Amino acid sequence: MLWLKELFKNTCFLSALFGFLSAQFLKVIIYKDIRVFGRYGGMPSAHVATTSALAWSVGYTTGFSSSQTAIAAIFLSIVTADAVGLRRNVDPNKGHTLMEVIYGFFLGWIVALITVKVMR
């Protein structure tokens, strides 16, 4: 269980986790329904908030020219394209609008800023 203890000391992991939880709690507040917690779709995009928080925190901790940041940024772009394009075409109820994705992106950025600052 040492690996689990170490994982929860990882700034980038925590940033992604907090990005996801923040988006899900915001959905509960916005929709006034606890049942939306963990569901796909809705404002803001939890997938984008999670990967945005991850990418930004990796950039802040390893530098924006690092290979790790490049990997995280590509991951973010794939998830974003999926959220706004592919999933909407497969099931319109499970995809996101552009605004939901944009809010998820900025939520992830804010969460990363706060997490990195607190963890330093």
Buried (B, 14 or more C-beta within 10 A) or exposed (E): EEEEEEEEEBBBBBBBBBBBBBBBEBBBEEBEEEEBEEBBBBBBBBBBBBBBBBBBBBBBBBEEEEEBBBEBBEBBEEBBEBBBEEBBEEEEEEBBBEEBBBBBBBBBBBBBBBBBEEBE
